[in-house]
Amino acid sequence: MEHQLIFKKKNMKKSILLLPIFFLMLFSCSDAYDIRQDNEVEDPEAFTTIQHLVSGLNGAYAAYGPDFGGDAIIFNDLFTDNIRKGKSNNGQGSEEYNFLMQPNSDMPESVWGNRYATINRINRVLRAYDRLYPNFTAVEKRRADHAKGNLLALRALCHFDLFQYFTVDYKNAASPSIIKMDFVPASTFDVFPRNTVGEITAFIKQDLTDAKALITTAIAPLFPGEQLPADLAAYNTVMYLRPVAIDFIRCKLALLEGDYPTAQTMATTLMAAAPLSNRTVYAQMYGVTDAPGECIFKLSRVLRNNQIASLYYFNYNDNGTPIDPLFYGSIQLYNLYATADIRKTVIFGGSNDLGRGELPITKYMGSNDGDGINDVKLFRASEVKLILAECKARNTDFLGAATDIQQLRAQRITGANPVPTYANLNAALTDILNERRKEFAFEGHRYLDIKRIGSEINVGINRLADDAFSFSAPTALPASDYRFTLPIPRSEISANPTIAQNPNY
């Protein structure tokens, strides 16, 4: 089978949208502004029916790619402390592992380009919605409103991703953040400065509010006992940003803002709607069935879509099993798990070859949808539980926080799970950060978790020497380091004289 490489060559999934308007370049950040491509059809030609709007929604979801090569899923663990060099690695990821971060590095280019390209698609479909909506029938308007709600929610999620990676200070409303894009610019030469944190958070919240209202109304019964129409029911699953997923984004944004009372209230409500999965269901979530389990939102990956396993492996054998590891899980991460922890089995497949440090990552071994193909789990009930624990700790409810941690561990580890003891906030946050590391390994969290919590408790990257040696890399990076905020990509800086770079780049 043809070798699959990552870094410097993005691993794209096949788009499910066939309309020519959406064949846009996904790697250039100028997609945020480019209006007319050579192979692009104008909106009035591309969008004429309600089905075209729905296809536009599908195309927007298809464009969103945290599991693409060089993007969030691989970067969060590679740049930090969850990975060591694999035996088939020929230098892939060495820059990230050595903390080399520049404006032309893969991660900033990938996240900036992908999210703004997705936003560009969304805004085009929303523009078509405004043009077509008055002529729709009542039934079509219901479908159109549901689609618009999804588009606004996805636009909010893309801005939220950008906000997390490119904003230095989440809590300073006047500090620079990212570029708000809620329209299709009139010219390819238009450029825009960065908006403030306050402007971006207000914009995300408004999109989420509007999205939830539209979707909630669209799926509400028109008369007692009405069954949700099939075309709406198909878009009201864990694969789409339903109201519960919208509330998850709002909860997490409140956490970043330091609005802990709001985050705690929302997390409490979310836990009632999305309970934790037990050990059996947890394993099924990452198995051949890709069971939804406790997922609140996940990205669907099916045959001929992106193979998430190719982020970690160089090839596949004749049986479709990923082989020739580019990366192993780190020994340090492996040692964090108790033997009876189901997460250890799922992530490392029962491997115990610590002598050579060969710990294959088995979290994404493929599913019924294809070799190396697994759905991308983005929002889970376990994160809500950890947000709840953190908010309680910040409100000096240390016993409540410890109880939440114990309840999560009880769903992951067989046997006794005593309630931990936290003497102070530092101790609680340290344990919560550690639990987040175990729970979300290889799901795109670690870098952002250290950025948000680590600087507060003086916990940065501290790799095991044996893991760092595999890449001849440094062992440590303090959480206060400027590289925990990504640089604005060079391609954006070069094309946009109004934009300011982040400090120290």
C-alpha positions as CSV (number, residue, x, y, z in Angstrom):
1,M,0.0,0.0,0.0
2,E,1.2,3.5,-0.8
3,H,3.1,5.0,2.1
4,Q,1.3,7.8,3.9
5,L,3.3,10.7,5.2
6,I,2.4,13.5,7.5
7,F,3.8,17.0,8.1
8,K,4.5,19.2,5.1
9,K,2.0,17.1,3.2
10,K,-1.5,17.4,4.6
11,N,-3.6,14.3,4.8
12,M,-6.9,15.4,3.3
13,K,-10.1,13.6,3.5
14,K,-12.5,13.3,0.6
15,S,-15.2,16.0,0.6
16,I,-18.7,14.8,0.3
17,L,-19.8,17.9,-1.6
18,L,-19.7,18.0,-5.4
19,L,-20.8,21.6,-6.1
20,P,-17.9,23.3,-7.8
21,I,-18.1,26.4,-5.6
22,F,-16.6,24.4,-2.8
23,F,-13.4,23.2,-4.5
24,L,-11.3,25.8,-2.7
25,M,-7.7,25.5,-1.6
26,L,-7.7,24.3,2.0
27,F,-4.1,25.2,2.9
28,S,-3.9,28.9,2.2
29,C,-5.1,31.3,4.8
30,S,-6.1,33.6,2.0
31,D,-9.2,31.4,1.8
32,A,-10.6,33.6,4.5
33,Y,-10.7,36.4,1.9
34,D,-10.5,34.9,-1.6
35,I,-13.8,35.5,-3.3
36,R,-13.4,34.1,-6.8
37,Q,-11.4,31.0,-7.7
38,D,-10.7,29.9,-11.3
39,N,-12.9,26.8,-10.9
40,E,-15.6,28.5,-8.8
41,V,-19.2,29.0,-9.7
42,E,-21.0,32.2,-8.5
43,D,-23.5,31.7,-5.6
44,P,-26.6,32.3,-7.7
45,E,-25.6,29.5,-10.1
46,A,-24.5,27.1,-7.4
47,F,-27.4,27.6,-4.9
48,T,-30.9,27.4,-6.3
49,T,-32.7,24.9,-4.1
50,I,-33.0,23.8,-0.4
51,Q,-31.0,20.7,-1.2
52,H,-28.2,22.9,-2.4
53,L,-28.1,24.6,1.0
54,V,-28.1,21.2,2.7
55,S,-25.2,20.2,0.4
56,G,-23.5,23.4,1.4
57,L,-23.8,22.4,5.0
58,N,-22.4,19.0,4.3
59,G,-19.5,20.6,2.5
60,A,-18.8,22.8,5.5
61,Y,-18.7,19.9,7.9
62,A,-16.4,18.0,5.4
63,A,-14.0,20.9,5.3
64,Y,-13.4,21.0,9.1
65,G,-10.4,18.9,9.8
66,P,-8.6,18.8,13.2
67,D,-7.5,15.3,12.2
68,F,-5.8,16.4,9.0
69,G,-2.0,16.0,9.0
70,G,-0.2,18.7,11.0
71,D,-3.4,19.8,12.7
72,A,-4.7,19.7,16.3
73,I,-5.1,16.0,16.9
74,I,-1.4,15.1,16.3
75,F,0.1,18.4,17.4
76,N,-1.3,18.6,20.9
77,D,0.5,15.4,21.9
78,L,3.6,15.7,19.7
79,F,4.6,19.2,20.9
80,T,4.1,18.2,24.5
81,D,4.9,14.9,26.3
82,N,2.6,12.1,25.1
83,I,4.7,10.9,22.2
84,R,8.1,9.4,21.5
85,K,9.8,8.6,18.1
86,G,8.6,5.5,16.3
87,K,10.9,3.0,14.6
88,S,9.8,4.0,11.1
89,N,10.2,7.7,11.7
90,N,12.5,9.5,9.3
91,G,12.3,12.9,10.9
92,Q,8.5,13.4,10.8
93,G,7.4,15.7,13.6
94,S,11.0,16.5,14.8
95,E,10.5,20.2,14.6
96,E,7.4,20.2,16.7
97,Y,8.9,17.8,19.2
98,N,11.9,20.1,19.5
99,F,9.7,23.0,20.3
100,L,10.5,24.7,17.0
101,M,7.6,27.0,16.4
102,Q,7.7,29.7,13.7
103,P,5.1,31.6,11.6
104,N,5.7,29.1,8.7
105,S,5.4,26.0,10.9
106,D,2.8,23.4,10.0
107,M,0.4,23.9,12.9
108,P,-0.3,27.6,12.7
109,E,-0.7,27.3,8.9
110,S,-2.9,24.3,9.1
111,V,-5.3,25.6,11.8
112,W,-5.5,29.1,10.4
113,G,-6.0,28.0,6.8
114,N,-8.4,25.2,7.6
115,R,-10.6,27.1,10.0
116,Y,-10.9,30.2,7.8
117,A,-11.5,28.1,4.7
118,T,-14.3,26.4,6.5
119,I,-15.7,29.7,7.7
120,N,-15.5,31.0,4.0
121,R,-17.6,28.1,2.9
122,I,-20.1,28.7,5.7
123,N,-20.5,32.4,5.0
124,R,-21.1,31.6,1.3
125,V,-23.9,29.2,2.2
126,L,-25.4,31.7,4.7
127,R,-25.3,34.4,1.9
128,A,-27.3,32.0,-0.3
129,Y,-29.7,31.3,2.5
130,D,-30.5,35.0,2.8
131,R,-31.2,35.2,-1.0
132,L,-33.3,32.0,-1.3
133,Y,-35.2,31.9,2.0
134,P,-38.1,34.3,1.0
135,N,-39.1,32.0,-1.9
136,F,-39.0,28.7,0.1
137,T,-42.2,26.9,1.2
138,A,-43.0,26.5,4.9
139,V,-41.5,23.0,4.9
140,E,-38.4,24.2,3.1
141,K,-38.0,27.1,5.5
142,R,-37.9,24.6,8.4
143,R,-35.1,22.7,6.8
144,A,-33.3,25.9,5.8
145,D,-33.5,27.2,9.4
146,H,-32.1,23.9,10.7
147,A,-29.2,24.1,8.2
148,K,-28.5,27.7,9.1
149,G,-28.4,26.8,12.8
150,N,-25.8,24.2,12.1
151,L,-23.8,26.6,9.9
152,L,-23.8,29.3,12.7
153,A,-22.7,26.7,15.3
154,L,-19.9,25.4,13.1
155,R,-18.8,29.0,12.4
156,A,-18.7,29.6,16.1
157,L,-16.6,26.4,16.6
158,C,-14.1,27.4,14.0
159,H,-13.7,30.8,15.6
160,F,-13.4,29.1,19.0
161,D,-10.6,26.9,17.7
162,L,-8.8,29.9,16.4
163,F,-9.4,31.8,19.6
164,Q,-7.8,29.1,21.7
165,Y,-4.6,28.8,19.6
166,F,-3.9,32.3,18.6
167,T,-5.0,34.4,21.6
168,V,-2.4,35.1,24.3
169,D,-4.8,36.1,27.1
170,Y,-8.3,34.7,27.1
171,K,-9.4,36.9,30.0
172,N,-8.3,40.3,28.8
173,A,-11.2,41.6,26.8
174,A,-9.1,44.4,25.2
175,S,-6.2,42.2,24.1
176,P,-5.8,41.1,20.4
177,S,-7.4,37.8,19.4
178,I,-8.2,36.7,15.8
179,I,-10.1,38.0,12.8
180,K,-13.9,37.9,13.0
181,M,-15.3,36.7,9.7
182,D,-19.1,36.9,9.5
183,F,-19.4,37.8,5.8
184,V,-17.8,37.2,2.4
185,P,-15.5,40.1,1.6
186,A,-16.2,42.2,-1.5
187,S,-12.7,42.0,-2.8
188,T,-9.8,39.6,-2.8
189,F,-7.6,42.5,-1.8
190,D,-9.6,43.3,1.4
191,V,-7.5,42.8,4.6
192,F,-8.6,42.9,8.2
193,P,-6.9,43.5,11.5
194,R,-7.3,41.3,14.6
195,N,-10.4,41.8,16.7
196,T,-10.2,42.0,20.5
197,V,-10.9,39.1,22.9
198,G,-14.1,40.8,23.9
199,E,-15.3,41.2,20.3
200,I,-14.5,37.6,19.5
201,T,-16.1,36.1,22.6
202,A,-19.3,38.2,22.1
203,F,-19.4,37.1,18.4
204,I,-19.0,33.4,19.3
205,K,-21.7,33.6,21.9
206,Q,-24.2,35.4,19.6
207,D,-23.6,32.7,16.9
208,L,-24.2,30.0,19.4
209,T,-27.4,31.7,20.8
210,D,-28.8,32.2,17.3
211,A,-27.8,28.6,16.3
212,K,-29.5,27.0,19.3
213,A,-32.7,29.0,18.7
214,L,-32.9,28.1,15.1
215,I,-32.2,24.4,15.6
216,T,-34.5,24.1,18.7
217,T,-37.4,25.7,16.8
218,A,-36.8,23.5,13.7
219,I,-36.9,20.2,15.6
220,A,-39.8,21.2,17.8
221,P,-43.0,19.3,17.0
222,L,-45.5,21.3,15.0
223,F,-48.3,19.5,16.5
224,P,-48.6,17.0,19.4
225,G,-47.1,13.6,18.5
226,E,-45.4,14.8,15.4
227,Q,-42.5,12.6,14.4
228,L,-39.4,14.6,13.3
229,P,-39.2,14.5,9.5
230,A,-36.6,12.1,8.2
231,D,-34.6,14.8,6.5
232,L,-34.3,16.7,9.9
233,A,-33.8,13.5,12.0
234,A,-30.8,12.6,9.9
235,Y,-29.1,15.9,10.9
236,N,-30.1,15.6,14.6
237,T,-27.5,13.1,15.6
238,V,-24.1,13.1,17.4
239,M,-22.5,13.9,14.0
240,Y,-24.0,17.4,14.0
241,L,-23.9,20.3,16.4
242,R,-27.2,19.8,18.2
243,P,-28.3,22.1,21.0
244,V,-26.4,19.9,23.6
245,A,-23.2,20.4,21.6
246,I,-23.8,24.1,21.3
247,D,-24.2,24.3,25.1
248,F,-20.9,22.4,25.4
249,I,-19.0,25.1,23.4
250,R,-20.6,27.8,25.5
251,C,-19.6,26.0,28.7
252,K,-16.0,25.6,27.5
253,L,-15.9,29.3,26.4
254,A,-17.1,30.3,29.9
255,L,-14.3,28.3,31.4
256,L,-11.7,30.0,29.3
257,E,-13.1,33.4,30.1
258,G,-12.9,32.6,33.8
259,D,-16.6,32.8,34.2
260,Y,-16.6,29.7,36.5
261,P,-20.2,30.1,37.9
262,T,-21.6,30.0,34.4
263,A,-19.4,27.1,33.4
264,Q,-20.4,25.1,36.5
265,T,-24.1,25.7,35.9
266,M,-23.9,24.7,32.3
267,A,-21.7,21.6,33.1
268,T,-24.2,20.5,35.7
269,T,-27.0,20.7,33.2
270,L,-24.9,18.9,30.5
271,M,-24.0,16.0,32.8
272,A,-27.7,15.3,33.2
273,A,-28.2,15.2,29.4
274,A,-24.9,13.3,28.6
275,P,-23.8,10.8,31.3
276,L,-20.4,9.2,31.4
277,S,-19.9,5.9,29.6
278,N,-18.7,2.9,31.5
279,R,-15.6,0.9,30.7
280,T,-17.3,-1.4,28.3
281,V,-18.9,1.4,26.2
282,Y,-15.7,3.5,26.4
283,A,-13.9,0.7,24.7
284,Q,-16.6,0.4,22.1
285,M,-16.3,4.1,21.3
286,Y,-12.8,3.4,19.9
287,G,-13.5,0.0,18.5
288,V,-14.8,-1.3,15.2
289,T,-18.4,-0.1,15.8
290,D,-17.3,3.5,16.7
291,A,-20.1,3.5,19.2
292,P,-21.4,7.0,20.1
293,G,-21.2,6.3,23.9
294,E,-20.7,9.5,25.8
295,C,-19.9,11.6,22.8
296,I,-21.7,14.9,22.5
297,F,-20.3,15.6,19.1
298,K,-17.9,13.7,16.8
299,L,-16.9,14.0,13.2
300,S,-18.0,11.2,11.0
301,R,-15.3,9.4,9.1
302,V,-16.4,6.6,6.6
303,L,-14.9,4.7,3.7
304,R,-12.4,6.8,1.7
305,N,-12.4,9.5,4.3
306,N,-9.4,10.6,6.3
307,Q,-7.6,7.7,8.1
308,I,-6.7,9.0,11.5
309,A,-4.4,6.1,12.1
310,S,-2.1,7.5,9.4
311,L,-1.2,10.3,11.8
312,Y,0.8,7.7,13.8
313,Y,1.6,5.0,11.3
314,F,3.6,4.8,8.0
315,N,1.8,1.9,6.3
316,Y,-0.9,-0.8,6.5
317,N,-0.5,-4.5,6.1
318,D,-2.6,-6.8,3.9
319,N,-5.2,-7.1,6.7
320,G,-5.6,-3.4,6.9
321,T,-3.8,-3.1,10.2
322,P,-1.6,0.0,10.7
323,I,2.1,-0.9,10.8
324,D,5.5,0.8,10.8
325,P,4.9,3.4,13.6
326,L,6.0,6.9,13.0
327,F,5.2,7.6,16.6
328,Y,4.9,5.6,19.8
329,G,3.1,6.7,22.9
330,S,5.5,8.1,25.5
331,I,6.8,5.9,28.4
332,Q,5.8,8.7,30.7
333,L,2.2,8.6,29.6
334,Y,2.1,4.8,29.7
335,N,3.3,4.9,33.3
336,L,0.4,7.2,34.4
337,Y,-2.2,4.5,33.9
338,A,-3.2,1.9,36.4
339,T,-3.0,-1.7,35.1
340,A,-6.8,-2.0,35.4
341,D,-7.5,1.3,33.5
342,I,-9.5,0.7,30.3
343,R,-7.8,3.7,28.8
344,K,-4.5,2.0,29.0
345,T,-5.9,-0.9,27.0
346,V,-7.5,1.2,24.4
347,I,-4.6,3.6,23.9
348,F,-1.8,1.0,24.1
349,G,-3.5,-2.2,23.2
350,G,-2.2,-4.1,26.1
351,S,1.4,-3.5,25.0
352,N,4.1,-3.7,27.8
353,D,7.3,-3.6,25.8
354,L,8.8,-0.9,28.0
355,G,12.3,-2.4,27.6
356,R,12.6,-1.0,24.1
357,G,10.1,1.8,24.6
358,E,8.0,0.5,21.7
359,L,4.4,1.4,22.7
360,P,2.2,1.5,19.6
361,I,-0.7,3.9,19.8
362,T,-3.9,1.7,19.3
363,K,-6.6,4.2,19.9
364,Y,-7.5,4.5,16.2
365,M,-7.0,1.0,14.7
366,G,-9.9,1.3,12.3
367,S,-13.6,0.5,12.3
368,N,-16.3,-1.1,10.2
369,D,-16.0,2.0,8.0
370,G,-12.5,1.1,6.9
371,D,-8.8,0.5,7.7
372,G,-7.4,3.1,10.1
373,I,-10.7,5.0,9.9
374,N,-12.4,6.1,13.2
375,D,-14.8,8.9,14.0
376,V,-13.1,11.9,15.6
377,K,-14.4,12.4,19.1
378,L,-14.5,16.1,19.8
379,F,-16.9,16.7,22.7
380,R,-17.4,14.1,25.4
381,A,-19.2,13.8,28.7
382,S,-15.9,13.1,30.5
383,E,-14.7,16.6,29.6
384,V,-17.9,18.1,31.1
385,K,-17.2,16.1,34.3
386,L,-13.7,17.5,34.4
387,I,-14.9,21.1,33.8
388,L,-17.4,20.6,36.7
389,A,-14.6,19.4,39.0
390,E,-12.4,22.3,38.0
391,C,-15.2,24.9,38.6
392,K,-15.9,23.4,42.0
393,A,-12.2,23.5,43.0
394,R,-12.0,27.1,42.0
395,N,-15.0,27.8,44.2
396,T,-13.1,26.0,47.1
397,D,-15.4,23.0,47.0
398,F,-12.4,20.6,47.1
399,L,-14.5,17.7,48.2
400,G,-17.0,18.2,45.4
401,A,-14.1,18.4,42.9
402,A,-12.5,15.3,44.3
403,T,-15.8,13.4,44.2
404,D,-16.2,14.3,40.5
405,I,-12.7,13.0,39.7
406,Q,-13.4,9.8,41.7
407,Q,-16.7,9.2,39.7
408,L,-14.8,9.6,36.4
409,R,-12.1,7.1,37.5
410,A,-14.7,4.7,38.7
411,Q,-16.0,4.5,35.0
412,R,-12.5,3.8,33.8
413,I,-10.6,1.7,36.4
414,T,-11.7,-1.6,37.7
415,G,-11.6,-2.0,41.5
416,A,-11.3,0.5,44.3
417,N,-11.1,4.2,43.4
418,P,-10.7,6.2,46.6
419,V,-11.8,9.9,46.6
420,P,-8.6,12.0,46.3
421,T,-7.8,14.6,48.9
422,Y,-7.0,18.2,47.8
423,A,-5.5,20.5,50.4
424,N,-5.7,23.6,48.1
425,L,-6.5,24.8,44.6
426,N,-3.0,24.1,43.3
427,A,-3.3,20.4,44.3
428,A,-6.8,20.1,42.8
429,L,-5.8,21.7,39.5
430,T,-2.6,19.6,39.3
431,D,-4.7,16.4,39.6
432,I,-7.3,17.6,37.2
433,L,-4.7,18.5,34.6
434,N,-3.2,15.0,35.1
435,E,-6.6,13.4,34.7
436,R,-7.2,15.4,31.5
437,R,-3.9,14.1,30.2
438,K,-5.0,10.5,30.7
439,E,-8.5,10.9,29.5
440,F,-7.8,12.9,26.3
441,A,-4.5,11.5,25.1
442,F,-4.4,11.6,21.3
443,E,-7.6,13.6,21.1
444,G,-6.2,17.1,20.6
445,H,-6.1,18.6,24.2
446,R,-2.7,18.4,25.9
447,Y,-1.1,21.6,24.5
448,L,-4.2,23.7,25.1
449,D,-4.6,22.2,28.6
450,I,-1.1,23.2,29.6
451,K,-1.6,26.6,28.1
452,R,-4.7,27.2,30.1
453,I,-4.0,25.5,33.4
454,G,-0.2,24.9,33.5
455,S,0.9,28.5,33.8
456,E,-1.3,29.0,36.8
457,I,0.2,26.1,38.7
458,N,3.7,26.2,37.2
459,V,3.3,22.9,35.3
460,G,4.7,22.9,31.8
461,I,6.2,20.2,29.6
462,N,8.5,17.9,31.5
463,R,9.3,14.8,29.4
464,L,10.9,11.7,30.6
465,A,14.5,11.8,29.5
466,D,14.2,8.5,27.7
467,D,11.2,9.9,25.7
468,A,13.0,13.1,24.8
469,F,16.2,11.3,23.8
470,S,14.3,9.4,21.1
471,F,14.1,12.7,19.2
472,S,17.3,14.2,20.7
473,A,15.0,16.9,22.0
474,P,14.8,19.0,25.1
475,T,13.0,17.6,28.1
476,A,11.2,20.7,29.4
477,L,9.3,23.8,28.4
478,P,7.8,26.1,31.0
479,A,4.1,26.8,30.8
480,S,4.9,30.5,30.7
481,D,6.7,30.1,27.4
482,Y,5.4,32.2,24.5
483,R,5.1,29.2,22.3
484,F,2.0,28.1,24.1
485,T,0.3,30.6,21.8
486,L,0.7,30.0,18.1
487,P,2.1,32.6,15.8
488,I,0.0,34.2,13.1
489,P,1.0,32.3,10.0
490,R,3.6,33.9,7.7
491,S,1.3,33.7,4.7
492,E,-1.2,35.9,6.6
493,I,1.4,38.3,7.8
494,S,2.8,38.7,4.3
495,A,-0.6,39.4,2.7
496,N,-2.2,41.4,5.4
497,P,-0.3,44.6,6.5
498,T,-3.0,45.4,9.1
499,I,-2.5,42.3,11.2
500,A,-0.1,42.2,14.3
501,Q,2.0,39.2,15.1
502,N,1.9,37.5,18.5
503,P,4.8,38.4,21.0
504,N,8.3,37.0,20.5
505,Y,7.7,35.6,17.0
